[in-house]
Structures are given as structure tokens and as C-alpha cells.
Amino acid sequence: MLPQLEALLQASPKVASFQVVDSDAIDEDNFLLKIRCELTSGCTFQVRLRAIAGHMRYSYQEFTDRPRRRWDNAPHFPLSQVFPTIIMTRKETLPHPC
């Protein structure tokens, strides 16, 4: 998967540079991959992929000096006493500097 992602990033006119921050591959079904991209807009974009037994978890984050946007498919635990969770009930749009 890494060679395909690197080829896509190199071909993108929006990506100024990128680096593989973490790459831990056991096999095709079990790996961790984190890539950080510097965008031509001045923002940073980070991708984290974690595959366990063929199930893919992902998170994407766009930031400058502070987080701007984040999306993922991580489970949420709203009743957790240990880690309180903020539940978003509607999509909020922030001014987009990038």
C-alpha cells in the first residue's frame, strides 16, 4: 500500500512535500502507517491508517499552528466515565485558511 500512496502524493499538485512518520507492517492485513504532508497552501495534512486482521481504521487531520479539521472512523464511547467525549450533533464549518 505504501508505494501506491507515495505515488499519489508525489503526483498531487497540492502536496509540496511529505514524509512517512511511522511505518510498521507485519503483513498486508496488519500494519500501521502515518504520513505527514506539507500542502502548497501552507497547511499540514496527516493520514494515519491502522489495519488489524483486515479491518481498516483511519484518521485524517488538517492543521496549521492548531487543528483545523479531523475525521476518522474510530468508535465513540459517549458513556465513558474515564474519557469524556464531545458528541457533534451537527456539522460545523470553520473558516478555511488553506
Biopython code that builds the backbone (N, CA, C, O; Angstrom):
import numpy as np
from Bio.PDB.StructureBuilder import StructureBuilder

atoms = [
    (1, "MET", "N", (0.817, -1.193, 0.000)),
    (1, "MET", "CA", (0.000, 0.000, 0.000)),
    (1, "MET", "C", (0.865, 1.263, 0.000)),
    (1, "MET", "O", (0.513, 2.245, -0.653)),
    (2, "LEU", "N", (1.976, 1.253, 0.711)),
    (2, "LEU", "CA", (2.814, 2.442, 0.818)),
    (2, "LEU", "C", (3.297, 2.956, -0.536)),
    (2, "LEU", "O", (3.235, 4.162, -0.771)),
    (3, "PRO", "N", (3.773, 2.100, -1.434)),
    (3, "PRO", "CA", (4.210, 2.625, -2.737)),
    (3, "PRO", "C", (3.094, 3.339, -3.509)),
    (3, "PRO", "O", (3.349, 4.347, -4.169)),
    (4, "GLN", "N", (1.867, 2.829, -3.432)),
    (4, "GLN", "CA", (0.748, 3.471, -4.122)),
    (4, "GLN", "C", (0.436, 4.838, -3.513)),
    (4, "GLN", "O", (0.174, 5.799, -4.237)),
    (5, "LEU", "N", (0.465, 4.924, -2.173)),
    (5, "LEU", "CA", (0.205, 6.202, -1.513)),
    (5, "LEU", "C", (1.292, 7.219, -1.842)),
    (5, "LEU", "O", (0.998, 8.386, -2.102)),
    (6, "GLU", "N", (2.538, 6.778, -1.830)),
    (6, "GLU", "CA", (3.633, 7.688, -2.171)),
    (6, "GLU", "C", (3.500, 8.200, -3.604)),
    (6, "GLU", "O", (3.748, 9.379, -3.859)),
    (7, "ALA", "N", (3.117, 7.344, -4.531)),
    (7, "ALA", "CA", (2.932, 7.761, -5.923)),
    (7, "ALA", "C", (1.809, 8.787, -6.043)),
    (7, "ALA", "O", (1.940, 9.765, -6.779)),
    (8, "LEU", "N", (0.703, 8.569, -5.323)),
    (8, "LEU", "CA", (-0.406, 9.528, -5.351)),
    (8, "LEU", "C", (0.018, 10.883, -4.793)),
    (8, "LEU", "O", (-0.320, 11.923, -5.359)),
    (9, "LEU", "N", (0.753, 10.873, -3.693)),
    (9, "LEU", "CA", (1.190, 12.126, -3.083)),
    (9, "LEU", "C", (2.189, 12.863, -3.966)),
    (9, "LEU", "O", (2.126, 14.087, -4.079)),
    (10, "GLN", "N", (3.098, 12.142, -4.584)),
    (10, "GLN", "CA", (4.074, 12.770, -5.470)),
    (10, "GLN", "C", (3.401, 13.392, -6.690)),
    (10, "GLN", "O", (3.864, 14.412, -7.201)),
    (11, "ALA", "N", (2.331, 12.797, -7.153)),
    (11, "ALA", "CA", (1.629, 13.293, -8.342)),
    (11, "ALA", "C", (0.667, 14.442, -8.037)),
    (11, "ALA", "O", (0.227, 15.135, -8.954)),
    (12, "SER", "N", (0.338, 14.650, -6.771)),
    (12, "SER", "CA", (-0.643, 15.670, -6.417)),
    (12, "SER", "C", (-0.048, 17.076, -6.498)),
    (12, "SER", "O", (1.012, 17.328, -5.926)),
    (13, "PRO", "N", (-0.713, 17.991, -7.198)),
    (13, "PRO", "CA", (-0.230, 19.377, -7.260)),
    (13, "PRO", "C", (-0.437, 20.127, -5.943)),
    (13, "PRO", "O", (0.109, 21.216, -5.766)),
    (14, "LYS", "N", (-1.213, 19.565, -5.022)),
    (14, "LYS", "CA", (-1.465, 20.223, -3.735)),
    (14, "LYS", "C", (-0.457, 19.847, -2.657)),
    (14, "LYS", "O", (-0.426, 20.474, -1.598)),
    (15, "VAL", "N", (0.366, 18.836, -2.910)),
    (15, "VAL", "CA", (1.332, 18.366, -1.920)),
    (15, "VAL", "C", (2.715, 18.906, -2.276)),
    (15, "VAL", "O", (3.268, 18.577, -3.325)),
    (16, "ALA", "N", (3.267, 19.740, -1.388)),
    (16, "ALA", "CA", (4.609, 20.282, -1.598)),
    (16, "ALA", "C", (5.667, 19.249, -1.219)),
    (16, "ALA", "O", (6.663, 19.084, -1.922)),
    (17, "SER", "N", (5.441, 18.553, -0.098)),
    (17, "SER", "CA", (6.357, 17.508, 0.348)),
    (17, "SER", "C", (5.622, 16.601, 1.324)),
    (17, "SER", "O", (4.561, 16.953, 1.840)),
    (18, "PHE", "N", (6.201, 15.425, 1.570)),
    (18, "PHE", "CA", (5.606, 14.522, 2.551)),
    (18, "PHE", "C", (6.702, 13.651, 3.147)),
    (18, "PHE", "O", (7.779, 13.487, 2.574)),
    (19, "GLN", "N", (6.394, 13.101, 4.314)),
    (19, "GLN", "CA", (7.306, 12.152, 4.938)),
    (19, "GLN", "C", (6.516, 11.052, 5.624)),
    (19, "GLN", "O", (5.437, 11.293, 6.163)),
    (20, "VAL", "N", (7.053, 9.862, 5.599)),
    (20, "VAL", "CA", (6.461, 8.743, 6.313)),
    (20, "VAL", "C", (6.956, 8.844, 7.745)),
    (20, "VAL", "O", (8.145, 8.668, 8.010)),
    (21, "VAL", "N", (6.046, 9.128, 8.668)),
    (21, "VAL", "CA", (6.389, 9.313, 10.076)),
    (21, "VAL", "C", (6.503, 7.972, 10.784)),
    (21, "VAL", "O", (7.381, 7.779, 11.625)),
    (22, "ASP", "N", (5.615, 7.050, 10.442)),
    (22, "ASP", "CA", (5.611, 5.735, 11.077)),
    (22, "ASP", "C", (5.153, 4.696, 10.064)),
    (22, "ASP", "O", (4.153, 4.886, 9.372)),
    (23, "SER", "N", (5.883, 3.614, 9.986)),
    (23, "SER", "CA", (5.517, 2.515, 9.093)),
    (23, "SER", "C", (5.887, 1.212, 9.773)),
    (23, "SER", "O", (7.064, 0.882, 9.920)),
    (24, "ASP", "N", (4.872, 0.482, 10.182)),
    (24, "ASP", "CA", (5.083, -0.787, 10.861)),
    (24, "ASP", "C", (4.170, -1.820, 10.207)),
    (24, "ASP", "O", (2.989, -1.919, 10.541)),
    (25, "ALA", "N", (4.721, -2.578, 9.283)),
    (25, "ALA", "CA", (3.925, -3.561, 8.544)),
    (25, "ALA", "C", (4.328, -4.972, 8.948)),
    (25, "ALA", "O", (5.480, -5.376, 8.788)),
    (26, "ILE", "N", (3.362, -5.710, 9.471)),
    (26, "ILE", "CA", (3.570, -7.122, 9.769)),
    (26, "ILE", "C", (3.278, -7.929, 8.515)),
    (26, "ILE", "O", (4.054, -8.797, 8.116)),
    (27, "ASP", "N", (2.126, -7.619, 7.897)),
    (27, "ASP", "CA", (1.737, -8.206, 6.613)),
    (27, "ASP", "C", (0.676, -7.295, 6.002)),
    (27, "ASP", "O", (0.433, -6.206, 6.522)),
    (28, "GLU", "N", (0.043, -7.715, 4.915)),
    (28, "GLU", "CA", (-0.937, -6.862, 4.237)),
    (28, "GLU", "C", (-2.183, -6.586, 5.073)),
    (28, "GLU", "O", (-2.855, -5.578, 4.856)),
    (29, "ASP", "N", (-2.501, -7.455, 6.018)),
    (29, "ASP", "CA", (-3.705, -7.276, 6.830)),
    (29, "ASP", "C", (-3.441, -6.641, 8.187)),
    (29, "ASP", "O", (-4.388, -6.332, 8.911)),
    (30, "ASN", "N", (-2.173, -6.436, 8.551)),
    (30, "ASN", "CA", (-1.826, -5.902, 9.867)),
    (30, "ASN", "C", (-0.679, -4.905, 9.721)),
    (30, "ASN", "O", (0.475, -5.285, 9.522)),
    (31, "PHE", "N", (-1.023, -3.619, 9.825)),
    (31, "PHE", "CA", (0.015, -2.600, 9.698)),
    (31, "PHE", "C", (-0.436, -1.278, 10.307)),
    (31, "PHE", "O", (-1.620, -1.051, 10.554)),
    (32, "LEU", "N", (0.534, -0.428, 10.537)),
    (32, "LEU", "CA", (0.315, 0.947, 10.970)),
    (32, "LEU", "C", (1.101, 1.830, 10.025)),
    (32, "LEU", "O", (2.262, 1.549, 9.726)),
    (33, "LEU", "N", (0.476, 2.896, 9.552)),
    (33, "LEU", "CA", (1.124, 3.806, 8.632)),
    (33, "LEU", "C", (0.691, 5.226, 8.959)),
    (33, "LEU", "O", (-0.504, 5.512, 9.043)),
    (34, "LYS", "N", (1.662, 6.118, 9.143)),
    (34, "LYS", "CA", (1.351, 7.527, 9.370)),
    (34, "LYS", "C", (2.194, 8.360, 8.411)),
    (34, "LYS", "O", (3.416, 8.217, 8.361)),
    (35, "ILE", "N", (1.533, 9.233, 7.648)),
    (35, "ILE", "CA", (2.195, 10.093, 6.674)),
    (35, "ILE", "C", (1.786, 11.536, 6.955)),
    (35, "ILE", "O", (0.611, 11.828, 7.175)),
    (36, "ARG", "N", (2.767, 12.432, 6.945)),
    (36, "ARG", "CA", (2.510, 13.857, 7.139)),
    (36, "ARG", "C", (2.901, 14.599, 5.867)),
    (36, "ARG", "O", (4.009, 14.433, 5.357)),
    (37, "CYS", "N", (1.983, 15.418, 5.358)),
    (37, "CYS", "CA", (2.189, 16.157, 4.106)),
    (37, "CYS", "C", (2.192, 17.659, 4.379)),
    (37, "CYS", "O", (1.374, 18.166, 5.147)),
    (38, "GLU", "N", (3.111, 18.349, 3.748)),
    (38, "GLU", "CA", (3.079, 19.810, 3.729)),
    (38, "GLU", "C", (2.379, 20.188, 2.436)),
    (38, "GLU", "O", (2.835, 19.837, 1.348)),
    (39, "LEU", "N", (1.271, 20.905, 2.558)),
    (39, "LEU", "CA", (0.486, 21.282, 1.391)),
    (39, "LEU", "C", (0.977, 22.615, 0.826)),
    (39, "LEU", "O", (1.575, 23.418, 1.542)),
    (40, "THR", "N", (0.723, 22.839, -0.442)),
    (40, "THR", "CA", (1.135, 24.084, -1.076)),
    (40, "THR", "C", (0.413, 25.285, -0.471)),
    (40, "THR", "O", (0.878, 26.417, -0.605)),
    (41, "SER", "N", (-0.703, 25.053, 0.183)),
    (41, "SER", "CA", (-1.477, 26.117, 0.831)),
    (41, "SER", "C", (-0.840, 26.585, 2.138)),
    (41, "SER", "O", (-1.231, 27.618, 2.684)),
    (42, "GLY", "N", (0.138, 25.831, 2.641)),
    (42, "GLY", "CA", (0.760, 26.170, 3.919)),
    (42, "GLY", "C", (0.241, 25.332, 5.070)),
    (42, "GLY", "O", (0.799, 25.390, 6.166)),
    (43, "CYS", "N", (-0.799, 24.561, 4.857)),
    (43, "CYS", "CA", (-1.335, 23.675, 5.895)),
    (43, "CYS", "C", (-0.573, 22.354, 5.905)),
    (43, "CYS", "O", (0.141, 22.013, 4.962)),
    (44, "THR", "N", (-0.747, 21.637, 6.986)),
    (44, "THR", "CA", (-0.198, 20.295, 7.109)),
    (44, "THR", "C", (-1.368, 19.321, 7.120)),
    (44, "THR", "O", (-2.402, 19.586, 7.733)),
    (45, "PHE", "N", (-1.199, 18.202, 6.444)),
    (45, "PHE", "CA", (-2.231, 17.168, 6.371)),
    (45, "PHE", "C", (-1.594, 15.861, 6.829)),
    (45, "PHE", "O", (-0.548, 15.459, 6.319)),
    (46, "GLN", "N", (-2.229, 15.205, 7.789)),
    (46, "GLN", "CA", (-1.697, 13.955, 8.321)),
    (46, "GLN", "C", (-2.696, 12.829, 8.127)),
    (46, "GLN", "O", (-3.891, 12.998, 8.369)),
    (47, "VAL", "N", (-2.203, 11.683, 7.692)),
    (47, "VAL", "CA", (-3.013, 10.490, 7.470)),
    (47, "VAL", "C", (-2.471, 9.388, 8.373)),
    (47, "VAL", "O", (-1.263, 9.155, 8.418)),
    (48, "ARG", "N", (-3.359, 8.714, 9.087)),
    (48, "ARG", "CA", (-2.965, 7.566, 9.910)),
    (48, "ARG", "C", (-3.874, 6.404, 9.541)),
    (48, "ARG", "O", (-5.098, 6.505, 9.629)),
    (49, "LEU", "N", (-3.265, 5.301, 9.127)),
    (49, "LEU", "CA", (-4.002, 4.091, 8.769)),
    (49, "LEU", "C", (-3.544, 2.960, 9.671)),
    (49, "LEU", "O", (-2.344, 2.742, 9.841)),
    (50, "ARG", "N", (-4.489, 2.245, 10.246)),
    (50, "ARG", "CA", (-4.177, 1.107, 11.116)),
    (50, "ARG", "C", (-5.046, -0.061, 10.673)),
    (50, "ARG", "O", (-6.271, 0.004, 10.770)),
    (51, "ALA", "N", (-4.422, -1.124, 10.187)),
    (51, "ALA", "CA", (-5.154, -2.318, 9.763)),
    (51, "ALA", "C", (-4.870, -3.440, 10.741)),
    (51, "ALA", "O", (-3.717, -3.741, 11.052)),
    (52, "ILE", "N", (-5.942, -4.053, 11.218)),
    (52, "ILE", "CA", (-5.831, -5.195, 12.122)),
    (52, "ILE", "C", (-6.771, -6.269, 11.589)),
    (52, "ILE", "O", (-7.986, -6.077, 11.544)),
    (53, "ALA", "N", (-6.206, -7.383, 11.191)),
    (53, "ALA", "CA", (-6.983, -8.516, 10.661)),
    (53, "ALA", "C", (-7.911, -8.088, 9.529)),
    (53, "ALA", "O", (-9.054, -8.538, 9.448)),
    (54, "GLY", "N", (-7.412, -7.220, 8.659)),
    (54, "GLY", "CA", (-8.190, -6.803, 7.503)),
    (54, "GLY", "C", (-9.157, -5.661, 7.753)),
    (54, "GLY", "O", (-9.760, -5.163, 6.803)),
    (55, "HIS", "N", (-9.331, -5.222, 9.012)),
    (55, "HIS", "CA", (-10.223, -4.096, 9.313)),
    (55, "HIS", "C", (-9.383, -2.818, 9.359)),
    (55, "HIS", "O", (-8.383, -2.754, 10.075)),
    (56, "MET", "N", (-9.790, -1.802, 8.596)),
    (56, "MET", "CA", (-9.030, -0.566, 8.488)),
    (56, "MET", "C", (-9.617, 0.531, 9.363)),
    (56, "MET", "O", (-10.805, 0.837, 9.267)),
    (57, "ARG", "N", (-8.792, 1.121, 10.210)),
    (57, "ARG", "CA", (-9.149, 2.325, 10.964)),
    (57, "ARG", "C", (-8.345, 3.453, 10.338)),
    (57, "ARG", "O", (-7.173, 3.276, 10.004)),
    (58, "TYR", "N", (-8.964, 4.598, 10.180)),
    (58, "TYR", "CA", (-8.259, 5.720, 9.576)),
    (58, "TYR", "C", (-8.532, 6.987, 10.368)),
    (58, "TYR", "O", (-9.554, 7.105, 11.045)),
    (59, "SER", "N", (-7.617, 7.919, 10.276)),
    (59, "SER", "CA", (-7.851, 9.271, 10.766)),
    (59, "SER", "C", (-7.086, 10.217, 9.857)),
    (59, "SER", "O", (-5.964, 9.943, 9.433)),
    (60, "TYR", "N", (-7.726, 11.329, 9.575)),
    (60, "TYR", "CA", (-7.137, 12.373, 8.754)),
    (60, "TYR", "C", (-7.224, 13.656, 9.550)),
    (60, "TYR", "O", (-8.225, 13.911, 10.220)),
    (61, "GLN", "N", (-6.188, 14.460, 9.483)),
    (61, "GLN", "CA", (-6.201, 15.721, 10.203)),
    (61, "GLN", "C", (-5.526, 16.791, 9.373)),
    (61, "GLN", "O", (-4.462, 16.571, 8.794)),
    (62, "GLU", "N", (-6.157, 17.950, 9.323)),
    (62, "GLU", "CA", (-5.591, 19.113, 8.652)),
    (62, "GLU", "C", (-5.322, 20.156, 9.730)),
    (62, "GLU", "O", (-6.191, 20.430, 10.558)),
    (63, "PHE", "N", (-4.134, 20.734, 9.726)),
    (63, "PHE", "CA", (-3.815, 21.725, 10.742)),
    (63, "PHE", "C", (-2.787, 22.731, 10.237)),
    (63, "PHE", "O", (-2.082, 22.495, 9.256)),
    (64, "THR", "N", (-2.726, 23.853, 10.934)),
    (64, "THR", "CA", (-1.674, 24.851, 10.739)),
    (64, "THR", "C", (-0.934, 24.884, 12.068)),
    (64, "THR", "O", (-0.276, 23.909, 12.430)),
    (65, "ASP", "N", (-1.029, 25.978, 12.791)),
    (65, "ASP", "CA", (-0.471, 26.023, 14.139)),
    (65, "ASP", "C", (-1.446, 25.442, 15.158)),
    (65, "ASP", "O", (-1.110, 25.295, 16.333)),
    (66, "ARG", "N", (-2.661, 25.112, 14.702)),
    (66, "ARG", "CA", (-3.675, 24.464, 15.546)),
    (66, "ARG", "C", (-4.523, 23.566, 14.654)),
    (66, "ARG", "O", (-4.579, 23.780, 13.443)),
    (67, "PRO", "N", (-5.180, 22.571, 15.229)),
    (67, "PRO", "CA", (-6.022, 21.677, 14.418)),
    (67, "PRO", "C", (-7.143, 22.450, 13.720)),
    (67, "PRO", "O", (-7.777, 23.318, 14.322)),
    (68, "ARG", "N", (-7.381, 22.128, 12.449)),
    (68, "ARG", "CA", (-8.440, 22.762, 11.678)),
    (68, "ARG", "C", (-9.603, 21.801, 11.442)),
    (68, "ARG", "O", (-10.761, 22.155, 11.663)),
    (69, "ARG", "N", (-9.294, 20.591, 10.996)),
    (69, "ARG", "CA", (-10.320, 19.576, 10.719)),
    (69, "ARG", "C", (-9.747, 18.215, 11.050)),
    (69, "ARG", "O", (-8.541, 17.984, 10.956)),
    (70, "ARG", "N", (-10.633, 17.325, 11.437)),
    (70, "ARG", "CA", (-10.240, 15.940, 11.688)),
    (70, "ARG", "C", (-11.436, 15.060, 11.398)),
    (70, "ARG", "O", (-12.572, 15.405, 11.723)),
    (71, "TRP", "N", (-11.175, 13.931, 10.789)),
    (71, "TRP", "CA", (-12.230, 12.943, 10.594)),
    (71, "TRP", "C", (-11.618, 11.558, 10.695)),
    (71, "TRP", "O", (-10.465, 11.338, 10.325)),
    (72, "ASP", "N", (-12.414, 10.633, 11.204)),
    (72, "ASP", "CA", (-11.924, 9.273, 11.416)),
    (72, "ASP", "C", (-13.093, 8.306, 11.479)),
    (72, "ASP", "O", (-14.254, 8.709, 11.413)),
    (73, "ASN", "N", (-12.770, 7.025, 11.609)),
    (73, "ASN", "CA", (-13.816, 6.021, 11.784)),
    (73, "ASN", "C", (-13.638, 5.286, 13.108)),
    (73, "ASN", "O", (-14.014, 4.121, 13.239)),
    (74, "ALA", "N", (-13.061, 5.981, 14.087)),
    (74, "ALA", "CA", (-12.867, 5.395, 15.414)),
    (74, "ALA", "C", (-14.208, 5.303, 16.147)),
    (74, "ALA", "O", (-15.073, 6.162, 15.972)),
    (75, "PRO", "N", (-14.377, 4.274, 16.959)),
    (75, "PRO", "CA", (-15.623, 4.175, 17.730)),
    (75, "PRO", "C", (-15.669, 5.261, 18.801)),
    (75, "PRO", "O", (-14.635, 5.687, 19.315)),
    (76, "HIS", "N", (-16.870, 5.697, 19.126)),
    (76, "HIS", "CA", (-17.051, 6.710, 20.153)),
    (76, "HIS", "C", (-17.727, 6.067, 21.355)),
    (76, "HIS", "O", (-18.594, 5.206, 21.204)),
    (77, "PHE", "N", (-17.336, 6.481, 22.521)),
    (77, "PHE", "CA", (-17.855, 5.910, 23.760)),
    (77, "PHE", "C", (-18.459, 7.030, 24.602)),
    (77, "PHE", "O", (-17.814, 7.501, 25.539)),
    (78, "PRO", "N", (-19.684, 7.471, 24.294)),
    (78, "PRO", "CA", (-20.261, 8.631, 24.977)),
    (78, "PRO", "C", (-20.562, 8.411, 26.457)),
    (78, "PRO", "O", (-20.706, 9.385, 27.195)),
    (79, "LEU", "N", (-20.659, 7.179, 26.905)),
    (79, "LEU", "CA", (-20.973, 6.928, 28.310)),
    (79, "LEU", "C", (-19.730, 6.647, 29.145)),
    (79, "LEU", "O", (-19.843, 6.266, 30.310)),
    (80, "SER", "N", (-18.567, 6.826, 28.576)),
    (80, "SER", "CA", (-17.328, 6.551, 29.287)),
    (80, "SER", "C", (-17.123, 7.550, 30.420)),
    (80, "SER", "O", (-17.189, 8.760, 30.208)),
    (81, "GLN", "N", (-16.876, 7.043, 31.613)),
    (81, "GLN", "CA", (-16.588, 7.884, 32.774)),
    (81, "GLN", "C", (-15.125, 8.319, 32.776)),
    (81, "GLN", "O", (-14.778, 9.354, 33.345)),
    (82, "VAL", "N", (-14.278, 7.528, 32.139)),
    (82, "VAL", "CA", (-12.848, 7.797, 32.166)),
    (82, "VAL", "C", (-12.447, 8.836, 31.131)),
    (82, "VAL", "O", (-11.683, 9.754, 31.431)),
    (83, "PHE", "N", (-12.956, 8.696, 29.924)),
    (83, "PHE", "CA", (-12.612, 9.601, 28.846)),
    (83, "PHE", "C", (-13.880, 10.270, 28.329)),
    (83, "PHE", "O", (-14.555, 9.711, 27.466)),
    (84, "PRO", "N", (-14.222, 11.467, 28.842)),
    (84, "PRO", "CA", (-15.435, 12.126, 28.352)),
    (84, "PRO", "C", (-15.318, 12.426, 26.869)),
    (84, "PRO", "O", (-14.238, 12.746, 26.372)),
    (85, "THR", "N", (-16.433, 12.322, 26.170)),
    (85, "THR", "CA", (-16.468, 12.503, 24.723)),
    (85, "THR", "C", (-17.424, 13.625, 24.376)),
    (85, "THR", "O", (-18.519, 13.709, 24.932)),
    (86, "ILE", "N", (-17.018, 14.478, 23.469)),
    (86, "ILE", "CA", (-17.903, 15.512, 22.954)),
    (86, "ILE", "C", (-18.587, 14.928, 21.722)),
    (86, "ILE", "O", (-17.922, 14.478, 20.789)),
    (87, "ILE", "N", (-19.901, 14.939, 21.726)),
    (87, "ILE", "CA", (-20.656, 14.390, 20.606)),
    (87, "ILE", "C", (-21.105, 15.542, 19.720)),
    (87, "ILE", "O", (-21.787, 16.458, 20.179)),
    (88, "MET", "N", (-20.723, 15.495, 18.454)),
    (88, "MET", "CA", (-21.115, 16.527, 17.499)),
    (88, "MET", "C", (-22.496, 16.171, 16.958)),
    (88, "MET", "O", (-22.698, 15.079, 16.426)),
    (89, "THR", "N", (-23.439, 17.089, 17.096)),
    (89, "THR", "CA", (-24.789, 16.823, 16.610)),
    (89, "THR", "C", (-25.050, 17.471, 15.255)),
    (89, "THR", "O", (-26.036, 17.151, 14.591)),
    (90, "ARG", "N", (-24.183, 18.365, 14.850)),
    (90, "ARG", "CA", (-24.323, 18.975, 13.529)),
    (90, "ARG", "C", (-22.933, 19.313, 13.020)),
    (90, "ARG", "O", (-21.986, 19.446, 13.795)),
    (91, "LYS", "N", (-22.829, 19.447, 11.744)),
    (91, "LYS", "CA", (-21.541, 19.772, 11.142)),
    (91, "LYS", "C", (-21.285, 21.260, 11.305)),
    (91, "LYS", "O", (-22.121, 22.087, 10.940)),
    (92, "GLU", "N", (-20.127, 21.595, 11.854)),
    (92, "GLU", "CA", (-19.759, 22.984, 11.987)),
    (92, "GLU", "C", (-18.675, 23.299, 10.983)),
    (92, "GLU", "O", (-17.752, 22.510, 10.778)),
    (93, "THR", "N", (-18.790, 24.442, 10.369)),
    (93, "THR", "CA", (-17.816, 24.856, 9.378)),
    (93, "THR", "C", (-16.970, 25.971, 9.949)),
    (93, "THR", "O", (-17.481, 26.989, 10.416)),
    (94, "LEU", "N", (-15.667, 25.761, 9.903)),
    (94, "LEU", "CA", (-14.727, 26.788, 10.336)),
    (94, "LEU", "C", (-14.216, 27.524, 9.103)),
    (94, "LEU", "O", (-14.205, 26.971, 8.003)),
    (95, "PRO", "N", (-13.795, 28.772, 9.290)),
    (95, "PRO", "CA", (-13.168, 29.448, 8.155)),
    (95, "PRO", "C", (-11.961, 28.639, 7.697)),
    (95, "PRO", "O", (-11.161, 28.191, 8.519)),
    (96, "HIS", "N", (-11.832, 28.458, 6.431)),
    (96, "HIS", "CA", (-10.799, 27.580, 5.881)),
    (96, "HIS", "C", (-9.614, 28.427, 5.402)),
    (96, "HIS", "O", (-9.713, 29.092, 4.371)),
    (97, "PRO", "N", (-8.481, 28.413, 6.148)),
    (97, "PRO", "CA", (-7.340, 29.240, 5.763)),
    (97, "PRO", "C", (-6.498, 28.578, 4.664)),
    (97, "PRO", "O", (-5.635, 29.233, 4.080)),
    (98, "CYS", "N", (-6.728, 27.318, 4.379)),
    (98, "CYS", "CA", (-5.834, 26.603, 3.475)),
    (98, "CYS", "C", (-6.291, 26.666, 2.056)),
    (98, "CYS", "O", (-5.639, 26.109, 1.172)),
]
sb = StructureBuilder()
sb.init_structure("model")
sb.init_model(0)
sb.init_chain("A")
sb.init_seg("    ")
for serial, (resi, resn, name, xyz) in enumerate(atoms, 1):
    if name == "N":
        sb.init_residue(resn, " ", resi, " ")
    sb.init_atom(name, np.array(xyz, "f"), 0.0, 1.0, " ", f" {name:<3s}", serial, name[0])
structure = sb.get_structure()
